[in-house]
Amino acid sequence: MFNRCPDSAFFSGRVKNFALSSFAASMLAFLGASFAFADEAGAKWGFINQHGKLKIKAEYLEAGPFGEGLAPVKLEVKDSSGASDELFGFIDKEGSIKIQPQFKEARSFSFGLAEVRIPDSGPLVDKFGDESRGKWGFIDKKGEFAIKPGYESVTAFSDGVAAVSDPSKDGWGYIDKNGKYVFDSKFELALPFSDGIAPVLKDRAQSLIGYNSLGIWIAKNQQFSYIDKSGKEINTAQFDTHGAFADGLALVAVGEFQGVAIPDKWGYVDKTARLVIRPQFNFVNQFSEGYAAVQGGKWNDSGEGFRSWSPGGWGYINVSGKNVIPCDFEDAEMFSGGFAAIKKGGKWGFIDNKARVFVQPKYLGTRRFSEGLAPVLVPASEL
């Protein structure tokens, strides 16, 4: 029996779902979206090390985790006419710019490539043509396009392939590092591969809702299928709501609204679509390094046959579903590099996997540790 997280009166404040009328718009909006954090004038992003010390000065408008020695950061830049724009480039661990700011969006490097989206105008559009406006492609560590921009949305490479939405092909597919499609099948939605399996939607969903930081997708009146690396369907999941696999498990929701509205219940399935951690949580995060952040909750008897729902605190379970870190936090993110971001008192800090706080909650936002560094959003008063 699972040891349920204790309930509390506060809400996590997590931005959960966004209903979208356009399938294509939903793809673009959520596969590239970031965590939602406090918006304070003058706050800037920098990087702390594993001792909690600010290693790279907080001077960036946005920042992502390091990958293969480089991290995406957003800076204000001016062109030759003096017009300013906010664009992403890449820095090294000393804070030196290695790839000049030129991209509208950028993500961390993996397998030698990083996903970037080019602006709607400027030198990159002049180079690749009008059809590339605002499109995604993949660059190498020299900043050169290894796979030219032309996709509405993309995922990072995993298991040697990346999922891409190609407007010319009217659907999603999977490409290799040369930009070649690995099989002919196309899908209405394709999630990343993990250990040779990926959840996909084969048919157009009536409506689609994305959870912007967790890779969770909801397709009403459709069911997810699992495919192997040849594109062959190997199983069907009986859930409208599904996340990508991590540590062999994927999050799913059950209930009248299938994860769209509280108080639906969330649990986890294995790669045979079998529920291995029963649905019981108010909300969940995907597994990472053997742990998953989960939020408890309970029904309250309001009298005369009415009930109200109280979301609880956030804590962590292991892959057996056992509560290993109490639900004492206002919010909690995935473990990475042995640490996880947690929110308490309205601010963000970090714990280790023994629940020891090693960075006191004082930041407006955080992102995951990677290669010994983590982006943090520093209040203007501390700059």
Secondary structure, DSSP 8 states (H G I E B T S, - for coil): --------S--------EEES-HHHHHHHHHT--------TT-EEEEEETTS-EEEEEEESEE---BTTBEEEEEEEE-TTS-EEEEEEEE-TTS-EEEEEEESEE---BTTBEEEE--SSSHHHHHH-GGGTT-EEEE-TTS-EEEEEEESEE---BTTBEEEEETTTTEEEEE-TTS-BSSS--BSEE---BTTBEEEE-S--SEEEEETTTTEEEEET---EEE-TTS-EEEE-S-SEEE--BTTBEEEEESTTTTSSTT-EEEEE-TTS-EEEEEEESEE---BTTEEEEEEEEEEEEETTEEEEEEEEEEEEETT--EEEEEEESEEEEEETTEEEEEETTEEEEEETT--EEEEEEESEE---BTTEEEEEE-GGG-
